[in-house]
Amino acid sequence: MRSLYRTLITVLTSASLIAGCDLPDSTFVLESDQPAASFLIPTPTPFLPLSFTPSIPPTIPVVSGLETQPAPAPVSPSDKLTIWVDASLPAALHQSVAVPPGFERTTAPESADLLVQVGTENVLSSWVYALVAPFPTVMHGVSSEALRLSWGGQPTGPFENRPLLVDQSTASLFAALWGEPAQGAILLLPEAEILEYAWGHPPAWALLPFEKLEPRWKVLEVDGYSPLRKDFDSASYPLAVSISLVGDARLVELVKVLYGPNSAAQLLSPSNRAPEQLTTLALTGVTALVRATASTMERRGIKYPGQDVRDLLRDADITHISNEVPFARNCPFPNPVQEDLQFCSDPRYIELLEDVGTDIVELTGDHFQDWGSAAMLYTLQLYRERGWYYYGGGENLAEGRQALLLEHNGNRLAFIGCNGKGRGFAHAGPNNPGAVVCDFDWLQAEIPRLRSEGYLPIVTFQHLEYYTYQAMPLQKRDFSRVAQAGAVIVSGSQAHQPQAFEFLDEALIHYGLGNLFFDQFNVSQATRQAFIDRHVFYAGRHISTELLPIVFLDYARPRPMDPAERADLLKLVFNASGW
């Protein structure tokens, strides 16, 4: 034991000097049988002065008296302390291990000075897992109790008699946390095969580390918590696994101070989920503050339409609004039964867009030109005054075709939009404002260029409007062109009802979201339904999309669907997608 602590002092002193930092304000006795707790004594100065030189041996205070001991000899390879990292821990965690000076990794846990393994005593890291199912899964979440029961051989609910899909690392880690799984409770698969197997054997569910998420998975809530949310708290989340340091208490304490989660030189990554690398984007469908919607706003208040969805929209880091209609100073009072389709909005109505947290405005809509150039330029001025970005249209063709480039938390996003109906609706020219007509030769060259510069292209269309849940051939043709060119998300802003999804190459395609603020309440049941799509980006990748279904209460105001309504809509849309 004396040798261990002499090595400890030598190693950590050397390490602190290499790192250019002080040891903690406490000292340790090299020779004693007292309990570990009595060895810590506060000191007003660093454990060893940074000015120490080998020619003047420093002394180390001893708790039991005023005696001092000479500093230990320089560390040699044979004096190195050993660290064992449990082989069942995730590969990404192993890759993050930074062995400090004076330490070395060992494969022999029985002789290691320190062990890194699942535990809650001396936590170095919290590794976040997600419960997932294939994207076209209707179920929204489960309780942690149901998940544990399934692990223990008592499955209930929609996944009864369906094993949980895991790879060997995940199985071993949760066995350490929950105990060994019951016979048939899990199905072991190579990590690379889990997604394909799950899609081929629905209903299916799996446990994955957060860094393995990708859009073809749906992340299920557990006890109402999701690691996709900005307010995520790993301490309350049932699938956050604590990774701890185990060994002699005094050695553990010193190593935690020097190389723990709050140190400058960490032994291992504190988590596989860093909030500072997460970005959420809310994409929405049609907004047209006209006719019966505008009339309702005049009666009920300008912010009335957004009162039930504003929090969903404001919660996103980036909120997209596809506002099809220009604001005009001379816009007449709204007529709820207006017969012609030449629209404008009162400038006061922009308060609604402010209230829901608008960040970017899509200008590809059919009606942007309805009130002439002066109204379009005035509308762009209103957006710029509020610091909002816009794309898909502008003061001229060059501005409208320019991709909107945004960077948030290290995620680089590029927004491109156009009107796919032709020049009858998209009038932007070299010297006049308007929406931009789709030029697919240009898009198929521009999207790869943006990808090569590290951007994730998001392409939104004003396309032909079909009152069907299914996507139509012309939509499929044009949406697939930009998906195959390298877009990560392709979204239809034109639809007045929800439409189908598709995964093509690396892209998630949503052919139509439905209305956000528009007065088609009495057209059909389908036009009362819509989606807000919350896309999640992490560490430069699109990792997930949450579908937030909404339903209209009247001509102006949508609200989030209740669970039964949500399930009915998802079944309709997933069926229309061929799933």
Residue, then its C-alpha position, 0 to 999 in steps of 0.5 A: m500500500r505504501s508503494l501505491y501511494r508513493t506512486l500516486i503522489t509521484v504520478l499526479t504531481s508529474a501530471s499536474l506539472i505537465a498539465g500546468c495546473d495545481l493539485p487540489d487543496s488537500t494532501f495525503v498521508l503516504e503511511s497510515d492505516q486511518p480511514a480515507a476520510s481523515f486523510l483530507i486536510p484543507t490547505p491555503t496553498p497548492f499541494l505542490p508549488l508550481s515553482f518546485t525544482p528537483s534540486i530543492p526537494p519539496t516536503i509533503p505535510v503529514v496529518s499525524g504530525l509535523e513530520t515531512q517526507p521528501a518528494p518521491a523519485p521521478v516516475s518510471p514506466s514500472d510505477k505507472l498506475t493502471i486503468w481498466v475500461d469495461a469492454s462492454l461500454p460503448a465504442a464512442l466512449h472508449q474512443s473518448v478515453a484520454v489516458p493521463p500522463g503516468f497512467e496506462r490502460t490495462t485489460a486485467p480488471e483484477s489488478a487495475d488501480l482504477l476501473v471505469q464501469v457502470g455505476t453511480e458512486n463517482v460519476l465521470s460520464s452520463w451516456v444517453y440511450a434512446l428507445v426507438a422504433p421505425f419512423p412509421t410507428v404510431m405509438h408515441g412513448v412508453s413508461s420505464e416500468a413497461l420497458r423494465l418489465s419487458w426486459g424482465g420477461q413480462p412484456t405488455g402493450p404493442f410490443e408484447n412478444r416482440p424482443l427488444l433489439v440491441d447490440q452486444s455492447t448495449a445488452s451488456l451495459f443494461a444488464a449491468l444496470w437492470g440485471e440479465p434480461a429474461q429469455g427471449a426479452i432481447l434479440l442480439l444483432p450487429e449494430a449495423e443490422i438493427l435498422e434494416y431488421a426493425w423495418g422488416h419486422p414491424p412492430a419493432w423497437a430497439l435501444l441505441p446510444f444517442e450518437k447512433l440516431e438517424p432519421r429513419w428511427k422514431v425516438l419514443e418518449v420514456d416517462g414523457y422524456s425524450p433526448l431530442r428535446k432542448d430542455f432534456d435533463s439526463a438526471s431525470y431520464p431513465l435511459a441515461v447510464s452513469i459511468s463511474l470511476v471505481g478504486d481506492a477512494r483517495l486515488v479516485e478523488l484525486v483523479k476526479v479533480l484532475y481529470g473528471p467532468n469539470s476538469a480541463a483535461q478529462l479522462l473521458s467524454p462527460s456524455n455522448r449528448a452535448p446540448e451545445q451541438l443540438t439544433t431544432l428546426a420547426l418547418t411549417g405549411v401554409t400561412a395566409l392571413v386572409r379571408a376568414t382567418a383575418s376576419t377571425m383575427e379582427r374579432r378575436g385578436i391578432k395573436y388568437p390563431g397561434q395561442d395553442v401552437r406558439d410554444l411548439l414553434r417558439d421552442a425551436d431554435i429556428t422557426h420557419i413560416s411559409n407566408e404566402v401573402p404580402f403585407a400592404r399598407n392599403c390592404p382592405f378590411p378582410n372579407p371572410v367570403q372573398e371570392d377572388l384569389q388576390f390576397c393581401s394582409d394588414p401590416r398589423y397581422i405581422e404581430l402574429l408571426e412575431d408572437v410565434g417566434t418566426d426566424i425565417v420566412e419562405l417566399t415561394g408562395d403563389h400569392f406573394q405577387d398579388w398586391g404588386s411590387a410595392a407591397m412585396l418590397y414593403t413586406l421584405q422591409l418588415y422582415r428585415e426590420r425584425g431581423w428575419y431571414y427569407y429565401g425562395g423569393g426576394e427583391n430580384l431573381a438573384e436574391g431569391r435564388q440565393a441559398l439562406l445559410l445559417e449556422h447554429n451550434g456548429n450545424r450548418l443549414a442551407f435553405i433553398g426554395c422555389n415555386g414548382k408551378g411555373r412562371g404563372f406564379a413565380h415572377a421574380g426577374p433580374n430587376n423585379p421582386g417575386a417568388v422564384v421559379c424552380d430551375f432544376d438544372w441549377l438546383q441539381a448543381e447548387i445542392p452538391r456544392l452546398r454539401s461540399e462546403g459542409y452545409l445540410p441543404i433543406v429544400t422547400f417547394q411551393h408545388l401543385e396542390y392535391y387534396t389527397y394524403q398520397a403524393m402524386p407523380l409530378q410531386k414525386r418526380d420533382f421532390s426526388r430530383v433534389a433528394q437525389a442531388g443531396a438534400v437532407i430534407v425536402s418539404g412541401s409547403q404548398a399542401h392544404q392537407p397532410q401528405a405522405f412521407e418517403f425516404l430516398d437516399e439520405a433525404l427525408i421527403h414530406y410531400g405536404l404538411g398542411n395549413l398552419f394559419f389558413d381558413q379551410f376549416n370547412v373544406s374537409q376533415a383532411t384540411r383541418q389536419a396538419f403537421i409541424d415538423r420538428h427536425v433535429f440536427y446534432a454534430g453536423r447531421h440530421i438525426s431525427t424528425e418529430l411529427l407534431p400533428i395539429v387540428f383546427l378548432d375554427y377558421a384560424r386557430p389550430r391546436p395540438m392533437d390529442p393522442a387518439e387524433r394523432a394516432d388516427l392521422l399517423k395511420l392515414v399518412f403512413n398508409a398513404s406512404g406505402w408503409 
